[in-house]
Amino acid sequence: MQAKKRYLISLLTGASLVLLLYFGGVPGPAPATSRHERARGGGGGGRRSGQPWPHASEPFQPFSPGDETDTEEYNAHVSPRQKREVHASVYRGKRCRMDSCFDFSLCRRNGFKVYVYPQQKGEKISESYQSILAAIEGSRFYTSDPSQACLFVLSLDTLDRDQLSPHYVHNLKSKVQSLPLWNDGRNHLVFNLYSGTWPDYTEDLGFDIGQAMLAKASVSTENFRPGFDVSIPLFPKEHPRSGGERGHLRANSIPPFRKYMLVFKGKRYLTGIGSDTRNALYHVHNAEDVVLLTTCKHGKDWQKHKDARCDKDNAEYDKYDYREMLHNSTFCLVPRGRRLGSFRFLEALQAACVPVMLSNGWELPFSEVIDWNTGAVIGDERLLLQIPSTVRSIHQDKILALRQQTQFLWEAYFSSVEKIVLTTLEIIQDRVLQHTARSSLMWNSHPGGLFTLPQYSSYLGDFPFYYAGLGIKPYPKFTAVIHAVTPLVSQSQPILKLLVAVAKSQYCAQIIVLWNCDKPLPAKHRWPATSVPVIVIEGENKVMSSRFQPYESIITDAVLSLDEDTVLSTTEVDFAFTVWQSFPERIVGYPARSHFWDSNKERWGYTSKWTNDYSMVLTGAAIYHRYYHYLYTHFLPSSLKNMVDQLANCEDILMNFLVSAVTKLPPIKVTQKKQYKETMMGQSSRASRWADPDHFAQRQTCMNKFASWFGGMPLVHSQMRLDPVLFKDQVSILRKKYREIERL
């Protein structure tokens, strides 16, 4: 019994000491950080009292093999109370979802509108956050009236919440709480690229976001709130504001193999939180087709912490050029760095190097809508040694498909800050307007979710891009829309001859005369009798953009757009429509123009010279899908349409810009009669317009204004002309079918 009592006393004494240590009564050793905690961006260390904060991080460089900047100085431990506050701020709204933390009633009044808070005096904003705010303010979602807004975005810079960064905004908690519209973050969207600081790198933003949604880079699946937050990519400060470079896949080589099978070049971390995977890459590196390089040479005090491998790794690292590796490898390894995300992710996408993801627990960018299994290889950090054999086993057909998808995803959603921001807003809009949400196919196939507006239709067959995939064809008739700007005073006017010629086409369903003339509508008996309906409607505000309104009267897929003085025969109309049926996503027509870069003036130029090269087909005699009327009206900003309307010019150029931006393809020119040029230029109403030097100068100005908004030149040059003698069928049959086109 005595022995039993002594045993119980010893047990109770030991338990008391353990509890005392646990609650901080006696200082004990800091608990070790597990690898899983490090993977989540958490960890043990903090800031030692009396030690200064490390120096600010170095600026990022494009296409550099470095990850997030770091320092080799230590921070001190934070107190348990501070840790609890951090934990609370990160997880307080963890259960938020759209139905519990979002007020849908704000969106019912005016649709999905986004309000950006006015910039506060004295508050500095980083260049990257300025790009984000500019993208919102230049979008069709923007409203300057908070009472009309469905979503609110702070003007306070929340991108960089690393306390060591020069862009860190102090006292953000009090500044946000003082905003009169904050409402505990309800219906607010907070953008963030970096959170936490070395060596912990937690996901804490340093202020309570309440019920706000997060558009965050390097977010972990543990803290990500599905259907509420949006995972965005980590992008450098040099990332283009709009437009952006196209992907680097210039040719679909078969087989699709490059010089290297798998590459990586970057830092490995000797202290603080970091990727264990990077420290093990040397096991897989073979210096032949698998080239995985790391360096210890970063931070001020790297030599203090160098290990036995550092010198050898650094020497091997310096032998290879990062850009050359990136563009000559089939697969690119994308392991985590200090944080879950990496710049290498976007660099690999652009270079058509299939990303091999090794960052367990990372919620991949836009994962809500993008199927990353079609554009990346999702690996497991615990199975690093199996990665080379895994990628070698992927069939060349699959590799080609993966590479093609990297280019689509890069150009559709990631090539500029504007696309990243608009994709974020479109995802949220799909949640708010669930009945018109885009399908997965719309998001993951050309031209992508940004150009496929679900308000137009939820049926794929109503868009010109999906006919081939669905195995369907467009409706075999067209609606002619004739743009009338001069009064009807004579029965010999070109518009009446044109109307008769178009009405005789076997493919014509109806004719709409858009009356943009200041004179009253002519009486019905003034129009010639035709076998198809003729509908005369007045243009909205009598402006040029009204010719591209999505009128409900247009019942066919195809629209034949015509100027009132265009000279076309019935045979030419029939042939153009026959060609369009094979290319329903493009503009198909007769009058062609081209663009060029004027190196002397350093601006885009416009030419109407008749040459073999063209990049535009003017809408004075062209066929295209009616969806482009909807896109022109609802996608393009009012600033561009107002410019067109004020000049009464350039609407045809703007439509070509839009269609080429969507398709990434040139229009198609069809062959016309030999005398077409002379006949067209001989018309009195058009001759004065084309001969006017101001008219031509305006078009030059329009080209550069449009290119600026699109973030680059979307027009594509072509030399292809489709001739009735050679198109599709036997020559002898076509010579009989379209013989009028060949006649001089």
ZAMARGU-4260 file (C-alpha; in steps of 0.2 Angstrom, whole numbers, plus 5000, padded with zeros to 4 digits):
<rodrens>
0) 5000/5000/5000 | 5014/5012/5004 | 5022/5008/4988 | 5006/5012/4979 | 5004/5029/4988
5) 5021/5034/4984 | 5018/5029/4965 | 5002/5040/4966 | 5011/5055/4974 | 5025/5054/4961
10) 5012/5053/4947 | 5002/5068/4953 | 5018/5078/4956 | 5024/5075/4938 | 5007/5080/4931
15) 5007/5096/4941 | 5024/5100/4934 | 5018/5096/4916 | 5003/5108/4918 | 5014/5121/4926
20) 5026/5121/4911 | 5011/5120/4899 | 5003/5136/4906 | 5019/5146/4906 | 5023/5146/4924
25) 5040/5139/4921 | 5049/5143/4905 | 5052/5128/4895 | 5058/5123/4877 | 5048/5130/4863
30) 5038/5116/4855 | 5045/5109/4838 | 5036/5113/4822 | 5029/5099/4813 | 5032/5097/4794
35) 5013/5098/4791 | 5012/5115/4801 | 5026/5121/4790 | 5017/5116/4775 | 5002/5127/4781
40) 5013/5142/4782 | 5012/5141/4801 | 5027/5138/4813 | 5035/5141/4829 | 5047/5155/4828
45) 5043/5173/4832 | 5053/5189/4836 | 5066/5189/4850 | 5064/5204/4861 | 5078/5217/4859
50) 5082/5211/4841 | 5078/5223/4826 | 5067/5218/4812 | 5076/5211/4797 | 5079/5223/4783
55) 5066/5225/4769 | 5066/5212/4755 | 5074/5214/4739 | 5064/5219/4724 | 5057/5204/4713
60) 5065/5202/4695 | 5055/5195/4681 | 5061/5178/4675 | 5073/5177/4690 | 5075/5160/4698
65) 5072/5168/4716 | 5056/5165/4726 | 5049/5177/4739 | 5063/5187/4747 | 5069/5182/4764
70) 5082/5187/4777 | 5093/5177/4788 | 5090/5187/4804 | 5079/5179/4817 | 5063/5186/4824
75) 5058/5184/4842 | 5044/5173/4849 | 5027/5181/4850 | 5017/5180/4866 | 5003/5166/4868
80) 4990/5181/4868 | 4996/5187/4851 | 4996/5170/4844 | 4978/5168/4850 | 4973/5185/4842
85) 4982/5179/4825 | 4972/5163/4826 | 4956/5172/4829 | 4958/5184/4815 | 4962/5171/4803
90) 4948/5159/4808 | 4934/5170/4814 | 4925/5170/4798 | 4930/5152/4793 | 4912/5147/4791
95) 4907/5161/4780 | 4899/5156/4764 | 4889/5166/4751 | 4872/5162/4759 | 4878/5166/4777
100) 4890/5181/4774 | 4884/5190/4758 | 4869/5201/4756 | 4862/5196/4739 | 4848/5210/4740
105) 4862/5223/4736 | 4864/5215/4719 | 4846/5213/4714 | 4843/5232/4712 | 4857/5236/4699
110) 4865/5220/4695 | 4883/5215/4699 | 4891/5232/4702 | 4908/5235/4711 | 4912/5251/4720
115) 4930/5256/4724 | 4932/5267/4740 | 4940/5284/4735 | 4959/5285/4740 | 4962/5293/4756
120) 4974/5308/4757 | 4991/5303/4762 | 4989/5284/4759 | 5002/5276/4748 | 4997/5263/4736
125) 5009/5251/4728 | 5010/5250/4709 | 5002/5232/4709 | 4987/5238/4719 | 4985/5253/4708
130) 4984/5241/4693 | 4970/5231/4702 | 4960/5246/4706 | 4962/5253/4688 | 4956/5236/4681
135) 4940/5237/4692 | 4937/5255/4688 | 4939/5252/4669 | 4928/5237/4669 | 4909/5236/4665
140) 4906/5231/4683 | 4912/5248/4690 | 4900/5261/4698 | 4905/5277/4707 | 4889/5277/4717
145) 4890/5266/4733 | 4871/5265/4734 | 4871/5255/4717 | 4885/5243/4722 | 4884/5225/4725
150) 4903/5223/4730 | 4915/5234/4738 | 4934/5235/4736 | 4945/5245/4748 | 4957/5258/4742
155) 4968/5254/4757 | 4983/5243/4750 | 4981/5226/4757 | 4992/5217/4745 | 5007/5215/4755
160) 5004/5211/4773 | 5022/5206/4777 | 5028/5218/4791 | 5046/5218/4784 | 5040/5225/4767
165) 5041/5244/4763 | 5023/5242/4756 | 5016/5237/4773 | 5002/5248/4778 | 5002/5251/4797
170) 4986/5253/4808 | 4976/5245/4795 | 4964/5238/4808 | 4958/5255/4814 | 4958/5262/4796
175) 4946/5248/4790 | 4935/5249/4805 | 4932/5267/4803 | 4925/5266/4786 | 4907/5270/4786
180) 4902/5256/4773 | 4913/5242/4781 | 4898/5233/4790 | 4910/5220/4797 | 4916/5217/4779
185) 4900/5211/4772 | 4900/5211/4753 | 4918/5217/4753 | 4932/5209/4743 | 4950/5210/4750
190) 4965/5207/4739 | 4981/5200/4746 | 4997/5193/4739 | 5008/5192/4754 | 5004/5188/4772
195) 5014/5185/4788 | 5032/5188/4790 | 5048/5178/4791 | 5050/5165/4798 | 5032/5161/4801
200) 5023/5166/4785 | 5006/5164/4793 | 4990/5168/4783 | 4986/5182/4795 | 4983/5199/4787
205) 4985/5209/4803 | 4967/5215/4804 | 4951/5207/4806 | 4943/5204/4789 | 4926/5200/4797
210) 4914/5193/4784 | 4924/5200/4769 | 4929/5188/4754 | 4947/5186/4751 | 4955/5186/4734
215) 4972/5178/4740 | 4988/5171/4733 | 4997/5156/4742 | 4981/5152/4751 | 4980/5135/4760
220) 4966/5122/4757 | 4964/5122/4776 | 4960/5141/4777 | 4952/5143/4760 | 4933/5145/4761
225) 4926/5136/4746 | 4913/5146/4736 | 4917/5161/4746 | 4936/5166/4744 | 4945/5166/4727
230) 4963/5159/4726 | 4973/5171/4714 | 4990/5168/4707 | 5006/5176/4714 | 5011/5189/4701
235) 5027/5201/4701 | 5026/5219/4702 | 5031/5220/4683 | 5016/5210/4678 | 5007/5219/4663
240) 4992/5230/4669 | 4982/5225/4653 | 4984/5214/4638 | 5001/5205/4641 | 5012/5194/4631
245) 5005/5179/4622 | 5011/5162/4627 | 5027/5156/4620 | 5021/5140/4611 | 5024/5145/4593
250) 5022/5128/4584 | 5014/5112/4589 | 5029/5100/4586 | 5026/5082/4585 | 5032/5073/4596
255) 5031/5088/4608 | 5047/5084/4617 | 5060/5098/4621 | 5078/5097/4626 | 5075/5094/4645
260) 5061/5083/4652 | 5060/5091/4669 | 5068/5107/4676 | 5069/5118/4691 | 5080/5132/4697
265) 5078/5142/4713 | 5083/5144/4731 | 5083/5131/4745 | 5081/5137/4763 | 5094/5133/4777
270) 5084/5142/4791 | 5066/5146/4795 | 5051/5139/4786 | 5054/5133/4769 | 5051/5118/4757
275) 5058/5101/4762 | 5056/5096/4744 | 5069/5109/4738 | 5082/5102/4750 | 5079/5085/4742
280) 5079/5089/4724 | 5098/5084/4722 | 5092/5066/4724 | 5083/5067/4707 | 5094/5079/4697
285) 5104/5069/4684 | 5112/5084/4674 | 5105/5077/4658 | 5086/5078/4655 | 5081/5081/4673
290) 5090/5097/4679 | 5084/5102/4696 | 5096/5116/4703 | 5096/5125/4720 | 5107/5138/4728
295) 5110/5143/4746 | 5117/5160/4740 | 5103/5171/4746 | 5101/5183/4760 | 5115/5192/4769
300) 5121/5179/4781 | 5119/5163/4770 | 5137/5158/4773 | 5134/5157/4792 | 5121/5143/4789
305) 5129/5134/4774 | 5130/5116/4774 | 5141/5103/4766 | 5131/5103/4749 | 5131/5122/4747
310) 5147/5125/4737 | 5143/5111/4725 | 5125/5116/4723 | 5130/5134/4720 | 5143/5129/4706
315) 5130/5118/4697 | 5117/5132/4699 | 5128/5144/4690 | 5131/5133/4675 | 5113/5135/4668
320) 5103/5150/4661 | 5085/5150/4669 | 5076/5157/4654 | 5085/5144/4642 | 5079/5130/4653
325) 5061/5137/4655 | 5059/5138/4636 | 5067/5121/4632 | 5059/5109/4644 | 5043/5099/4643
330) 5039/5100/4662 | 5043/5113/4675 | 5044/5108/4693 | 5034/5121/4704 | 5038/5117/4722
335) 5033/5128/4736 | 5045/5141/4743 | 5043/5151/4759 | 5025/5152/4755 | 5014/5139/4745
340) 5013/5149/4729 | 5028/5153/4718 | 5031/5165/4703 | 5037/5150/4694 | 5019/5145/4691
345) 5015/5159/4679 | 5032/5158/4671 | 5029/5140/4667 | 5012/5143/4660 | 5018/5157/4648
350) 5033/5146/4642 | 5021/5131/4638 | 5031/5121/4651 | 5019/5110/4659 | 5019/5114/4678
355) 5022/5100/4690 | 5014/5105/4706 | 5023/5100/4722 | 5015/5111/4735 | 5003/5100/4746
360) 4989/5110/4753 | 4989/5124/4740 | 4972/5129/4734 | 4977/5132/4715 | 4972/5149/4707
365) 4954/5150/4701 | 4952/5132/4706 | 4933/5135/4707 | 4932/5136/4689 | 4948/5129/4681
370) 4951/5111/4679 | 4970/5110/4682 | 4971/5092/4678 | 4970/5098/4660 | 4984/5110/4661
375) 4996/5104/4675 | 5002/5089/4683 | 4997/5088/4702 | 5011/5079/4712 | 5013/5075/4730
380) 5028/5082/4740 | 5030/5065/4749 | 5033/5056/4732 | 5046/5067/4725 | 5057/5052/4719
385) 5043/5046/4709 | 5041/5062/4699 | 5053/5058/4685 | 5046/5041/4681 | 5028/5049/4682
390) 5031/5063/4669 | 5041/5050/4658 | 5025/5039/4657 | 5014/5053/4650 | 5010/5050/4632
395) 5015/5062/4619 | 4997/5066/4614 | 4993/5070/4632 | 5009/5081/4633 | 5003/5091/4618
400) 4986/5093/4625 | 4993/5099/4642 | 5005/5112/4633 | 4991/5119/4622 | 4980/5121/4638
405) 4994/5130/4647 | 4993/5143/4633 | 4975/5145/4633 | 4974/5147/4652 | 4989/5159/4652
410) 4981/5170/4638 | 4963/5169/4645 | 4966/5172/4663 | 4984/5176/4669 | 4993/5186/4656
415) 4989/5203/4664 | 4983/5210/4681 | 4967/5215/4672 | 4963/5197/4667 | 4967/5191/4685
420) 4955/5204/4692 | 4941/5202/4680 | 4942/5183/4682 | 4940/5185/4701 | 4925/5197/4698
425) 4917/5185/4685 | 4918/5171/4697 | 4909/5180/4711 | 4896/5186/4698 | 4893/5168/4694
430) 4889/5165/4712 | 4878/5179/4714 | 4868/5176/4697 | 4868/5157/4699 | 4854/5155/4686
435) 4866/5162/4672 | 4882/5155/4679 | 4895/5149/4666 | 4898/5130/4663 | 4914/5122/4666
440) 4916/5120/4647 | 4915/5139/4645 | 4928/5142/4658 | 4940/5128/4652 | 4939/5130/4633
445) 4942/5144/4620 | 4939/5158/4621 | 4936/5157/4640 | 4925/5164/4653 | 4929/5182/4651
450) 4923/5182/4633 | 4908/5171/4635 | 4895/5181/4644 | 4882/5170/4652 | 4868/5184/4652
455) 4868/5181/4633 | 4863/5163/4634 | 4867/5148/4645 | 4866/5136/4630 | 4883/5133/4622
460) 4875/5131/4604 | 4870/5150/4605 | 4889/5154/4604 | 4899/5153/4588 | 4914/5145/4597
465) 4906/5128/4602 | 4898/5123/4585 | 4912/5111/4581 | 4913/5103/4598 | 4894/5101/4599
470) 4893/5094/4581 | 4880/5107/4576 | 4879/5120/4562 | 4873/5138/4563 | 4856/5142/4557
475) 4856/5142/4538 | 4849/5159/4535 | 4856/5177/4539 | 4848/5193/4544 | 4854/5208/4534
480) 4856/5225/4543 | 4858/5240/4532 | 4864/5255/4540 | 4855/5271/4532 | 4862/5288/4536
485) 4855/5298/4521 | 4837/5303/4517 | 4828/5293/4504 | 4825/5305/4489 | 4826/5294/4473
490) 4821/5277/4468 | 4839/5275/4460 | 4848/5277/4476 | 4861/5263/4480 | 4852/5257/4496
495) 4836/5252/4486 | 4847/5242/4473 | 4856/5234/4487 | 4840/5229/4496 | 4833/5220/4481
500) 4850/5211/4478 | 4851/5205/4496 | 4832/5200/4496 | 4835/5188/4481 | 4848/5178/4491
505) 4842/5160/4494 | 4850/5162/4512 | 4841/5179/4517 | 4828/5177/4531 | 4825/5195/4533
510) 4831/5213/4531 | 4833/5226/4544 | 4835/5244/4539 | 4843/5254/4553 | 4837/5272/4550
515) 4851/5283/4558 | 4846/5298/4547 | 4840/5314/4555 | 4825/5314/4542 | 4809/5305/4547
520) 4806/5287/4542 | 4801/5285/4523 | 4783/5279/4520 | 4782/5260/4517 | 4777/5262/4499
525) 4794/5270/4496 | 4803/5253/4499 | 4803/5240/4485 | 4793/5224/4487 | 4803/5209/4492
530) 4800/5191/4495 | 4807/5193/4513 | 4802/5204/4527 | 4809/5221/4528 | 4809/5229/4545
535) 4814/5248/4547 | 4819/5253/4564 | 4826/5269/4571 | 4844/5269/4578 | 4846/5272/4596
540) 4851/5290/4598 | 4856/5290/4580 | 4874/5286/4584 | 4886/5274/4575 | 4887/5261/4589
545) 4868/5258/4587 | 4872/5247/4571 | 4879/5234/4583 | 4865/5234/4595 | 4859/5216/4599
550) 4841/5220/4592 | 4828/5207/4596 | 4823/5208/4578 | 4838/5198/4573 | 4832/5180/4574
555) 4846/5172/4564 | 4864/5167/4570 | 4872/5176/4555 | 4871/5195/4553 | 4876/5203/4536
560) 4881/5220/4540 | 4880/5233/4526 | 4883/5251/4522 | 4869/5259/4513 | 4880/5262/4497
565) 4888/5245/4497 | 4887/5237/4479 | 4885/5218/4480 | 4877/5206/4469 | 4866/5192/4475
570) 4879/5179/4470 | 4892/5188/4480 | 4881/5188/4495 | 4877/5170/4493 | 4896/5165/4492
575) 4901/5176/4507 | 4887/5167/4517 | 4893/5150/4511 | 4911/5154/4517 | 4905/5160/4534
580) 4896/5144/4538 | 4913/5136/4538 | 4920/5150/4549 | 4906/5155/4560 | 4917/5163/4574
585) 4925/5175/4562 | 4921/5190/4552 | 4919/5186/4533 | 4917/5199/4520 | 4924/5210/4506
590) 4932/5226/4509 | 4949/5223/4518 | 4961/5235/4527 | 4977/5232/4537 | 4987/5239/4551
595) 5006/5242/4553 | 5018/5248/4566 | 5025/5265/4561 | 5043/5265/4569 | 5046/5283/4566
600) 5031/5289/4575 | 5031/5274/4587 | 5012/5271/4585 | 5000/5260/4575 | 4996/5265/4558
605) 4981/5261/4547 | 4981/5258/4528 | 4968/5256/4515 | 4980/5251/4501 | 4975/5236/4491
610) 4988/5223/4495 | 4990/5205/4498 | 4990/5208/4516 | 4975/5212/4527 | 4970/5211/4545
615) 4953/5219/4545 | 4937/5216/4535 | 4926/5231/4536 | 4908/5229/4542 | 4901/5239/4527
620) 4900/5222/4518 | 4903/5208/4531 | 4895/5193/4539 | 4898/5188/4557 | 4889/5180/4572
625) 4875/5190/4581 | 4884/5187/4598 | 4897/5200/4593 | 4883/5213/4594 | 4880/5208/4612
630) 4898/5208/4616 | 4901/5225/4608 | 4887/5232/4618 | 4890/5224/4635 | 4908/5220/4635
635) 4917/5235/4628 | 4918/5251/4639 | 4908/5266/4636 | 4923/5276/4633 | 4927/5267/4617
640) 4909/5267/4611 | 4908/5286/4615 | 4923/5290/4605 | 4916/5280/4590 | 4899/5290/4592
645) 4907/5307/4594 | 4918/5304/4578 | 4905/5295/4568 | 4919/5284/4563 | 4929/5269/4568
650) 4915/5257/4573 | 4921/5244/4560 | 4939/5245/4567 | 4932/5242/4584 | 4922/5227/4579
655) 4937/5220/4571 | 4948/5223/4587 | 4935/5214/4597 | 4932/5199/4586 | 4951/5196/4584
660) 4954/5198/4603 | 4941/5185/4606 | 4946/5172/4592 | 4965/5176/4591 | 4962/5174/4573
665) 4961/5185/4557 | 4945/5189/4548 | 4942/5181/4531 | 4942/5190/4515 | 4932/5183/4500
670) 4935/5188/4482 | 4923/5201/4474 | 4921/5206/4456 | 4935/5215/4448 | 4926/5231/4447
675) 4921/5231/4465 | 4934/5244/4470 | 4930/5256/4457 | 4912/5255/4459 | 4912/5257/4478
680) 4924/5272/4477 | 4913/5280/4464 | 4898/5282/4475 | 4896/5300/4479 | 4891/5298/4498
685) 4906/5287/4501 | 4919/5295/4490 | 4919/5311/4500 | 4920/5302/4516 | 4935/5291/4511
690) 4944/5306/4503 | 4943/5316/4518 | 4960/5317/4526 | 4952/5320/4543 | 4942/5304/4542
695) 4959/5295/4539 | 4968/5303/4553 | 4953/5299/4565 | 4955/5281/4560 | 4974/5282/4564
700) 4969/5289/4581 | 4956/5276/4584 | 4969/5262/4581 | 4980/5268/4595 | 4966/5271/4607
705) 4959/5254/4604 | 4976/5246/4606 | 4979/5255/4622 | 4963/5248/4630 | 4965/5230/4624
710) 4983/5231/4631 | 4991/5227/4614 | 4987/5224/4596 | 4974/5210/4594 | 4973/5211/4575
715) 4981/5197/4566 | 4988/5198/4548 | 4982/5186/4534 | 4985/5184/4516 | 4971/5171/4513
720) 4957/5175/4501 | 4944/5162/4497 | 4939/5162/4479 | 4923/5154/4472 | 4933/5144/4459
725) 4943/5135/4472 | 4931/5134/4487 | 4926/5117/4493 | 4918/5110/4477 | 4923/5105/4460
730) 4929/5119/4448 | 4917/5116/4435 | 4902/5116/4446 | 4907/5132/4455 | 4911/5141/4439
735) 4892/5139/4435 | 4886/5143/4452 | 4896/5159/4455 | 4900/5164/4437 | 4894/5182/4440
740) 4909/5185/4452 | 4921/5181/4438 | 4914/5193/4426 | 4923/5209/4423
</rodrens>
